[in-house]
Amino acid sequence: MKPLFIILVTLLFGNACFAQQAGIVKKYTLEDCLRIGLLKNFDIRQTHASSRAAAAQLTQAFGAYLPSADINGNYSRQLTNLREQFSIVNGVPIVGKPLPNTYGLNGSLNWTLFNGFQREAQYDNAKSTVDAIQQDIAFQRLSVQYNITRQYIEVLRLQQIVRARSENLSLSKVTLTRVQALYDNGRSPITQVLSQETEVANQEVSVLQAENDLENAKVKLLVNMGADPSEMIDVDETSVRSTIATEDVIEFRNAIGPEVKAIQTSIGMRPDIEAARFRTVAAEASITTARAGYLPTVNATSGYTWRNFVIGDFDNQGQWYVGIGFRIPLFDQFQTNMRIENATLTRTQRQIDLERLEQQITQSIRNAYLQLGLAEKGIDITQRALSAATRSFDAMQARFDVGSANLIDVQQVNNQLITARINRVTAVYAYLDARTFVEFTTGNFKER
């Protein structure tokens, strides 16, 4: 019995620990989410891998200015016809012993003196590519933090909506209790009880839907961070401000300036624009590389070669040499022309990509300013609506308590109040989201 008891206790304790571990909910601030995103996001990790490959290409381009050196050795042994050889040299008979072993050693040094400026162009191409990828990394980091920030704001918005609907549900349940008590005392018809029960049920559905939307938003936040989507998390409401004053709206408007100026400024500040410009420069260098096919190539060589049947006599059998060679292309079946046209096409595509990106940024800034203007109006409108709905609800609740108002009136003002509260929450976080959108598109969004 004792071993069985120990097994049961172990199983129960293990299940309890697992249940406790599974129920752990981690609470993240916005800074925590941004930090994790910079470490785990897949796009950032991929861009860093590309930067290492580009750095290796730049090193190789620099190596083209240096001479190449190599050493190789060889050994062979004759396996057949190993008999002594008889011959007469100047009337003297000589018997030669077989020499089955052959040894060889070669070392060479090659240095390209001129190859039609191909090395210079390849180095410029590699350097511009590295610079472009560095800008890609900077933009990718900003993009990840931007997406995490917006999703974090969305989670906060939905969390506030869940709280508002839950509080409204609690008030409706209190009203149901009052109506039920009035019905039990014969002072209210059954229809009012049924009507309020329906209202409570509908609000319970709204709470469930809001909670589901919140959990889905948390999953999207985890995905943007590169974290496990099944992780149970909570967010810190103090990480982002939840109140917006008129002074805040005016101050931000003055800081970002007019839309036209923001467009001009962003073109010179955003890393993605700089990356596109560097790629255009790299494409220009590729044209120079292709044109090198029309120019001569000059190489210098030196080395040492040795071959003998025995190990030794390096001084007698070895030879040092130096040389210089050149190659003049006369006709290459239009291959150089084809490479030039392909490089020119690539440069045109990069220029078009740059112009298209500038157009997209202009469009994004336009949309961001429109969204900000709408959000600013929403701040004022929802504040007035919430103030009026709150006063109306308080007045109607007081009338209902003394019996001078019916249940339908209470339900109506209650629905107006919850709608005003949700609209207010949405307006506040929509404004914060619009500010983030404007900062990112104009190049003013800074890495935290």
C-alpha positions as CSV (number, residue, x, y, z in Angstrom):
1,M,0.0,0.0,0.0
2,K,2.8,2.4,0.8
3,P,4.4,2.3,-2.8
4,L,0.9,2.8,-4.2
5,F,0.3,5.8,-2.0
6,I,3.6,7.4,-3.0
7,I,2.8,6.9,-6.7
8,L,-0.6,8.6,-6.2
9,V,0.8,11.5,-4.3
10,T,3.5,12.0,-7.0
11,L,0.9,12.0,-9.8
12,L,-1.4,14.4,-8.0
13,F,1.5,16.7,-7.1
14,G,2.8,16.6,-10.7
15,N,-0.7,17.4,-12.1
16,A,-1.1,20.3,-9.7
17,C,2.3,21.7,-10.6
18,F,1.5,21.4,-14.3
19,A,-1.9,23.1,-13.8
20,Q,-0.2,25.8,-11.9
21,Q,2.4,26.3,-14.6
22,A,-0.2,26.3,-17.4
23,G,-2.2,29.0,-15.6
24,I,0.7,31.4,-15.3
25,V,0.0,34.7,-17.1
26,K,2.9,36.9,-17.9
27,K,2.3,40.7,-17.7
28,Y,4.2,42.7,-20.3
29,T,4.8,46.4,-20.6
30,L,5.2,48.0,-24.0
31,E,9.0,48.2,-23.4
32,D,9.0,44.4,-22.7
33,C,7.2,43.7,-25.9
34,L,9.5,45.9,-27.9
35,R,12.6,44.3,-26.4
36,I,11.4,40.8,-27.1
37,G,10.4,41.8,-30.6
38,L,13.9,43.1,-31.5
39,L,15.4,39.8,-30.3
40,K,13.0,37.3,-31.7
41,N,11.2,38.8,-34.7
42,F,11.8,36.6,-37.8
43,D,12.2,39.5,-40.3
44,I,14.9,41.2,-38.2
45,R,16.8,37.9,-37.8
46,Q,16.6,37.3,-41.6
47,T,17.9,40.8,-42.3
48,H,20.8,40.4,-40.0
49,A,21.7,37.2,-41.8
50,S,21.6,39.1,-45.1
51,S,24.0,41.7,-43.7
52,R,26.6,39.0,-42.8
53,A,26.4,37.7,-46.4
54,A,26.8,41.2,-47.8
55,A,29.8,41.9,-45.5
56,A,31.5,38.8,-46.8
57,Q,30.9,40.0,-50.4
58,L,32.5,43.3,-49.5
59,T,35.5,41.5,-48.1
60,Q,35.8,39.5,-51.2
61,A,35.6,42.7,-53.3
62,F,38.5,44.1,-51.3
63,G,40.4,40.9,-51.8
64,A,40.4,41.4,-55.5
65,Y,43.0,44.2,-55.0
66,L,45.4,41.7,-53.4
67,P,47.5,39.0,-55.1
68,S,46.4,35.4,-55.0
69,A,48.8,32.8,-53.8
70,D,48.7,29.0,-53.8
71,I,51.1,26.0,-53.3
72,N,50.5,22.5,-54.6
73,G,52.6,19.4,-54.4
74,N,52.4,16.0,-56.1
75,Y,53.9,12.5,-55.8
76,S,53.7,9.5,-58.2
77,R,55.2,6.1,-58.3
78,Q,55.8,3.9,-61.3
79,L,54.4,0.3,-60.7
80,T,55.5,-1.5,-63.9
81,N,58.7,-1.8,-66.0
82,L,61.1,-1.4,-63.1
83,R,64.0,-3.3,-64.7
84,E,67.5,-1.9,-65.0
85,Q,68.1,0.0,-68.2
86,F,71.3,-0.6,-70.3
87,S,72.6,2.1,-72.6
88,I,75.9,3.3,-74.1
89,V,76.9,6.9,-73.7
90,N,80.0,8.0,-75.7
91,G,81.0,4.4,-76.0
92,V,80.7,3.7,-72.4
93,P,78.2,1.2,-71.3
94,I,76.0,2.5,-68.5
95,V,73.5,0.5,-66.4
96,G,70.7,2.8,-65.1
97,K,68.7,1.9,-62.0
98,P,65.0,2.4,-62.2
99,L,63.6,5.6,-60.6
100,P,60.0,4.8,-59.7
101,N,59.3,7.9,-57.5
102,T,58.6,11.3,-58.9
103,Y,58.1,14.4,-56.7
104,G,56.8,17.8,-57.6
105,L,56.3,21.2,-55.8
106,N,54.8,24.4,-57.3
107,G,54.1,27.8,-55.8
108,S,52.6,30.7,-57.7
109,L,51.7,34.3,-57.0
110,N,49.2,36.1,-59.3
111,W,48.3,39.7,-59.2
112,T,45.8,41.5,-61.4
113,L,47.2,44.9,-62.2
114,F,44.3,46.2,-64.3
115,N,41.0,44.7,-65.4
116,G,39.1,47.5,-66.9
117,F,38.0,49.1,-63.5
118,Q,36.0,45.9,-62.8
119,R,37.5,45.6,-59.3
120,E,36.7,49.2,-58.4
121,A,33.1,48.8,-59.7
122,Q,32.6,45.5,-57.8
123,Y,33.9,47.1,-54.6
124,D,31.5,50.1,-55.0
125,N,28.6,47.7,-55.7
126,A,29.4,45.6,-52.6
127,K,29.9,48.7,-50.4
128,S,26.6,50.2,-51.5
129,T,24.9,46.8,-50.9
130,V,26.2,46.7,-47.4
131,D,25.1,50.3,-46.7
132,A,21.6,49.4,-48.1
133,I,21.3,46.4,-45.9
134,Q,22.3,48.4,-42.8
135,Q,19.5,50.8,-43.7
136,D,17.2,47.8,-44.1
137,I,18.1,46.7,-40.6
138,A,17.4,50.1,-39.2
139,F,14.0,50.2,-41.0
140,Q,13.1,46.7,-40.1
141,R,13.7,47.4,-36.4
142,L,11.6,50.5,-36.6
143,S,8.9,48.6,-38.5
144,V,8.8,45.8,-35.9
145,Q,8.5,48.3,-33.0
146,Y,5.9,50.3,-34.9
147,N,3.7,47.2,-35.5
148,I,4.2,46.0,-31.9
149,T,3.2,49.5,-30.6
150,R,0.1,49.6,-32.7
151,Q,-0.9,46.1,-31.8
152,Y,-0.3,46.9,-28.1
153,I,-2.5,49.9,-28.4
154,E,-5.2,47.7,-30.0
155,V,-4.9,45.2,-27.0
156,L,-5.4,48.1,-24.6
157,R,-8.4,49.3,-26.5
158,L,-10.1,45.9,-26.4
159,Q,-9.2,45.5,-22.8
160,Q,-11.0,48.7,-21.9
161,I,-14.0,47.6,-24.0
162,V,-14.1,44.3,-22.1
163,R,-14.0,46.3,-18.8
164,A,-16.8,48.7,-20.0
165,R,-19.0,45.9,-21.1
166,S,-18.4,43.9,-17.9
167,E,-19.3,46.9,-15.8
168,N,-22.4,47.5,-17.8
169,L,-23.4,43.8,-17.4
170,S,-23.0,44.2,-13.7
171,L,-25.3,47.2,-13.6
172,S,-27.9,45.4,-15.7
173,K,-27.8,42.4,-13.3
174,V,-28.4,44.8,-10.4
175,T,-31.4,46.3,-12.4
176,L,-32.6,42.7,-13.0
177,T,-32.5,42.1,-9.3
178,R,-34.6,45.2,-8.6
179,V,-37.1,44.3,-11.3
180,Q,-37.4,40.8,-9.9
181,A,-38.0,42.1,-6.4
182,L,-40.7,44.4,-7.8
183,Y,-42.3,41.5,-9.6
184,D,-42.2,39.3,-6.4
185,N,-44.0,42.1,-4.5
186,G,-46.6,42.4,-7.3
187,R,-45.5,45.9,-8.3
188,S,-44.1,45.0,-11.8
189,P,-45.4,42.7,-14.6
190,I,-43.5,39.6,-15.7
191,T,-42.8,41.2,-19.0
192,Q,-40.3,43.6,-17.4
193,V,-38.5,40.7,-15.8
194,L,-38.3,38.9,-19.1
195,S,-37.2,42.0,-20.9
196,Q,-34.4,42.6,-18.5
197,E,-33.3,39.0,-18.5
198,T,-33.0,39.3,-22.3
199,E,-31.0,42.5,-21.9
200,V,-28.6,40.7,-19.5
201,A,-28.2,37.7,-21.8
202,N,-27.4,40.0,-24.8
203,Q,-24.9,41.8,-22.7
204,E,-23.3,38.6,-21.7
205,V,-22.9,37.7,-25.4
206,S,-21.3,41.1,-25.9
207,V,-18.8,40.5,-23.1
208,L,-17.9,37.1,-24.5
209,Q,-17.4,38.6,-28.0
210,A,-15.2,41.4,-26.5
211,E,-13.1,38.9,-24.6
212,N,-12.6,36.8,-27.7
213,D,-11.5,39.8,-29.7
214,L,-9.1,40.7,-26.9
215,E,-7.5,37.2,-26.9
216,N,-7.1,37.3,-30.7
217,A,-5.4,40.7,-30.4
218,K,-3.0,39.3,-27.9
219,V,-2.2,36.5,-30.2
220,K,-1.4,39.0,-33.0
221,L,0.8,40.9,-30.6
222,L,2.8,37.7,-29.7
223,V,3.2,37.0,-33.4
224,N,4.5,40.5,-34.1
225,M,7.0,39.9,-31.2
226,G,8.1,36.6,-32.7
227,A,7.0,34.9,-29.4
228,D,4.9,31.8,-28.8
229,P,1.3,32.6,-29.9
230,S,-0.1,30.1,-27.3
231,E,1.5,32.0,-24.4
232,M,-0.9,33.5,-21.8
233,I,-0.1,37.2,-21.4
234,D,-1.5,40.4,-20.0
235,V,-0.6,44.0,-20.8
236,D,0.3,46.9,-18.5
237,E,-2.2,49.7,-19.0
238,T,0.3,52.2,-17.6
239,S,2.6,51.7,-20.5
240,V,0.5,53.9,-22.7
241,R,-1.4,57.0,-21.7
242,S,-5.2,56.5,-21.6
243,T,-6.3,60.1,-21.5
244,I,-6.0,62.8,-24.1
245,A,-6.3,66.5,-23.4
246,T,-6.9,69.3,-25.9
247,E,-3.4,70.6,-25.1
248,D,-1.9,67.3,-26.2
249,V,-3.6,67.4,-29.5
250,I,-2.5,71.0,-30.2
251,E,1.1,70.3,-29.0
252,F,1.4,67.2,-31.3
253,R,0.0,69.2,-34.3
254,N,2.6,71.9,-33.8
255,A,5.4,69.3,-33.5
256,I,4.7,67.4,-36.8
257,G,4.0,70.6,-38.8
258,P,2.1,70.8,-42.1
259,E,1.6,67.8,-44.4
260,V,3.7,69.2,-47.3
261,K,6.7,69.8,-45.1
262,A,6.3,66.4,-43.5
263,I,6.5,64.8,-46.9
264,Q,9.7,66.6,-47.8
265,T,11.3,65.8,-44.5
266,S,10.4,62.1,-44.6
267,I,12.1,61.6,-47.9
268,G,15.4,62.5,-46.3
269,M,14.9,60.7,-43.0
270,R,13.4,57.3,-43.6
271,P,15.9,54.4,-43.7
272,D,13.9,52.6,-46.4
273,I,14.4,55.5,-48.8
274,E,18.2,55.5,-48.0
275,A,18.3,51.7,-48.7
276,A,16.6,52.2,-52.1
277,R,19.1,55.0,-53.0
278,F,22.1,52.8,-52.1
279,R,20.7,50.0,-54.3
280,T,20.5,52.4,-57.2
281,V,24.1,53.3,-56.7
282,A,25.0,49.6,-56.6
283,A,23.2,49.1,-59.8
284,E,25.1,51.9,-61.4
285,A,28.3,50.2,-60.4
286,S,27.2,47.0,-62.0
287,I,27.1,48.8,-65.4
288,T,30.7,49.8,-65.0
289,T,31.5,46.2,-64.1
290,A,29.8,45.0,-67.3
291,R,31.7,47.6,-69.5
292,A,35.0,46.3,-68.2
293,G,34.5,43.5,-70.8
294,Y,35.6,45.9,-73.5
295,L,38.9,46.8,-71.8
296,P,42.2,44.9,-71.6
297,T,43.3,42.9,-68.6
298,V,46.9,42.9,-67.3
299,N,48.2,40.3,-64.8
300,A,51.6,39.8,-63.1
301,T,52.8,36.3,-62.1
302,S,55.7,34.9,-60.2
303,G,56.4,31.5,-58.7
304,Y,58.7,28.6,-58.0
305,T,58.5,25.1,-59.6
306,W,60.5,21.9,-58.7
307,R,60.4,18.4,-60.0
308,N,62.8,15.5,-59.1
309,F,63.0,11.7,-58.7
310,V,64.3,12.1,-55.1
311,I,63.6,14.5,-52.2
312,G,66.3,17.1,-52.4
313,D,68.3,19.2,-54.8
314,F,65.9,22.1,-54.5
315,D,68.6,24.5,-55.5
316,N,69.6,22.6,-58.6
317,Q,66.2,21.3,-59.8
318,G,64.0,24.2,-58.8
319,Q,63.2,27.2,-60.9
320,W,62.0,30.7,-60.0
321,Y,60.1,32.7,-62.6
322,V,58.3,36.0,-63.1
323,G,56.1,37.1,-65.9
324,I,53.5,39.6,-67.1
325,G,50.6,38.9,-69.3
326,F,47.7,40.8,-70.9
327,R,44.5,40.1,-72.6
328,I,42.8,42.3,-75.2
329,P,39.2,41.4,-76.0
330,L,38.5,41.7,-79.7
331,F,35.1,40.0,-80.2
332,D,33.1,38.1,-77.5
333,Q,30.0,37.4,-79.5
334,F,28.2,40.4,-78.0
335,Q,28.3,38.9,-74.5
336,T,29.6,42.2,-73.0
337,N,26.8,44.1,-74.7
338,M,24.3,41.8,-73.2
339,R,25.7,42.2,-69.7
340,I,25.7,46.0,-70.1
341,E,22.0,45.9,-71.1
342,N,21.1,43.6,-68.3
343,A,22.9,45.9,-65.8
344,T,21.2,48.9,-67.3
345,L,17.8,47.2,-66.9
346,T,18.6,46.5,-63.2
347,R,19.5,50.2,-62.7
348,T,16.2,51.3,-64.3
349,Q,14.3,48.9,-62.0
350,R,16.1,50.2,-58.9
351,Q,15.3,53.8,-60.0
352,I,11.6,52.9,-60.5
353,D,11.6,51.1,-57.1
354,L,12.9,54.3,-55.5
355,E,10.3,56.5,-57.2
356,R,7.5,54.0,-56.4
357,L,8.6,54.0,-52.7
358,E,8.6,57.8,-52.6
359,Q,5.1,57.8,-54.0
360,Q,4.0,55.2,-51.5
361,I,5.4,57.2,-48.6
362,T,3.6,60.3,-49.9
363,Q,0.4,58.3,-50.0
364,S,1.0,56.9,-46.5
365,I,1.6,60.4,-45.0
366,R,-1.6,61.7,-46.7
367,N,-3.6,58.8,-45.2
368,A,-1.9,59.3,-41.8
369,Y,-2.8,63.0,-41.7
370,L,-6.4,62.2,-42.7
371,Q,-6.6,59.5,-40.0
372,L,-5.1,61.9,-37.4
373,G,-7.7,64.6,-38.4
374,L,-10.5,62.2,-38.0
375,A,-9.1,61.0,-34.6
376,E,-8.8,64.5,-33.3
377,K,-12.5,65.2,-34.1
378,G,-13.4,61.9,-32.4
379,I,-11.7,63.0,-29.2
380,D,-13.9,66.0,-28.9
381,I,-17.2,64.4,-30.1
382,T,-16.9,61.3,-27.9
383,Q,-16.1,63.4,-24.8
384,R,-19.3,65.4,-25.2
385,A,-21.3,62.3,-26.0
386,L,-20.0,60.5,-22.9
387,S,-20.7,63.5,-20.6
388,A,-24.2,63.8,-21.9
389,A,-24.9,60.0,-21.7
390,T,-23.6,59.8,-18.1
391,R,-25.8,62.6,-16.9
392,S,-28.8,61.1,-18.7
393,F,-28.1,57.7,-17.2
394,D,-27.8,59.1,-13.7
395,A,-31.0,61.1,-14.0
396,M,-32.9,58.2,-15.4
397,Q,-31.6,55.8,-12.8
398,A,-32.7,58.2,-10.0
399,R,-36.2,58.4,-11.6
400,F,-36.4,54.6,-11.9
401,D,-35.4,54.2,-8.2
402,V,-38.4,56.3,-7.2
403,G,-40.8,54.7,-9.7
404,S,-41.2,57.6,-12.1
405,A,-39.5,55.9,-15.0
406,N,-40.1,52.5,-16.6
407,L,-37.6,49.8,-17.5
408,I,-37.6,50.6,-21.2
409,D,-36.3,54.1,-20.5
410,V,-33.6,52.7,-18.3
411,Q,-32.5,50.2,-20.9
412,Q,-32.4,52.9,-23.5
413,V,-30.2,55.3,-21.6
414,N,-28.0,52.4,-20.5
415,N,-27.4,51.4,-24.1
416,Q,-26.6,55.0,-24.9
417,L,-24.1,55.1,-22.0
418,I,-22.3,51.9,-23.0
419,T,-22.1,53.0,-26.6
420,A,-20.7,56.4,-25.5
421,R,-18.1,54.7,-23.3
422,I,-17.0,52.3,-26.0
423,N,-16.9,55.1,-28.5
424,R,-14.8,57.2,-26.1
425,V,-12.3,54.3,-25.5
426,T,-12.1,53.7,-29.3
427,A,-11.5,57.4,-29.9
428,V,-8.7,57.7,-27.4
429,Y,-6.8,54.7,-28.7
430,A,-7.6,55.6,-32.3
431,Y,-5.9,58.9,-31.7
432,L,-2.9,57.3,-30.1
433,D,-2.7,54.9,-33.1
434,A,-3.0,57.8,-35.5
435,R,-0.2,59.6,-33.8
436,T,2.0,56.5,-34.1
437,F,1.0,56.2,-37.8
438,V,2.0,59.8,-38.5
439,E,5.3,59.5,-36.6
440,F,6.3,56.4,-38.6
441,T,5.3,57.6,-42.0
442,T,7.1,60.9,-41.5
443,G,10.3,59.3,-40.2
444,N,9.8,60.7,-36.7
445,F,9.2,57.3,-35.1
446,K,12.3,56.6,-33.0
447,E,13.6,53.3,-31.8
448,R,13.1,52.8,-28.0
